[in-house]
Amino acid sequence: MVVGTLGMIGLAAVLGAIILTALGRGGDQIPAVVTALGSAAIGALAGLLAPSPRE
């Protein structure tokens, strides 16, 4: 459920940025928003999917 939610956040951010760019709204801030949300979502997915250390 968490992995799906993070994936949806990433998709929503990218689609929202594309729509805002197509409508001519947002200016120069859109690439920064997409980069920040995409990086956060990928980092969270990597943290969730990485195996835990075992001794």
DOKEBA-940299 format. One line per field, with one value per residue (C-alpha): x, y, z. Coordinates in nm, 4 decimals. Layout:
X [X, ...]
Y [Y, ...]
Z [Z, ...]
***
This chain:
X [0.0000, 0.2821, 0.4719, 0.1603, 0.0999, 0.4566, 0.4232, 0.0982, 0.2621, 0.5393, 0.2933, 0.0683, 0.3645, 0.4828, 0.1354, 0.0540, 0.3740, 0.3012, -0.0517, 0.0648, 0.3326, 0.0800, -0.1514, 0.1338, 0.1214, 0.3995, 0.6986, 1.0454, 0.9390, 0.7915, 1.1219, 1.2295, 0.9008, 0.9192, 1.2817, 1.2095, 0.9001, 1.0524, 1.3704, 1.1767, 0.9492, 1.2386, 1.4393, 1.1444, 1.0828, 1.4487, 1.4369, 1.1247, 1.2393, 1.6007, 1.6593, 1.7167, 2.0663, 2.1025, 2.3731]
Y [0.0000, 0.2408, 0.1572, 0.2209, 0.5521, 0.6686, 0.5661, 0.7599, 1.0692, 1.0517, 1.0108, 1.2885, 1.5249, 1.4560, 1.4735, 1.7906, 1.9539, 1.8570, 1.9953, 2.3204, 2.3603, 2.2979, 2.5614, 2.8111, 2.8346, 2.7644, 2.9262, 2.8104, 2.6391, 2.3285, 2.1456, 2.1995, 2.0593, 1.7536, 1.6909, 1.7246, 1.5036, 1.2464, 1.2241, 1.1911, 0.9209, 0.7211, 0.7517, 0.6333, 0.3405, 0.2422, 0.2545, 0.0392, -0.2164, -0.2562, -0.5668, -0.5052, -0.5794, -0.9140, -1.0292]
Z [0.0000, 0.0843, -0.2335, -0.4412, -0.2656, -0.3306, -0.6939, -0.7233, -0.5708, -0.8298, -1.1172, -0.9891, -0.9610, -1.3133, -1.4676, -1.2761, -1.3948, -1.7547, -1.7330, -1.5720, -1.8372, -2.1143, -1.9679, -1.9377, -1.5588, -1.3135, -1.4780, -1.3738, -1.0506, -1.2107, -1.2818, -0.9197, -0.7897, -1.0147, -0.9165, -0.5448, -0.5393, -0.7725, -0.5663, -0.2423, -0.3821, -0.5306, -0.2082, -0.0026, -0.2382, -0.2200, 0.1581, 0.1688, -0.0847, 0.0337, 0.2429, 0.6127, 0.7461, 0.9235, 1.1553]
***
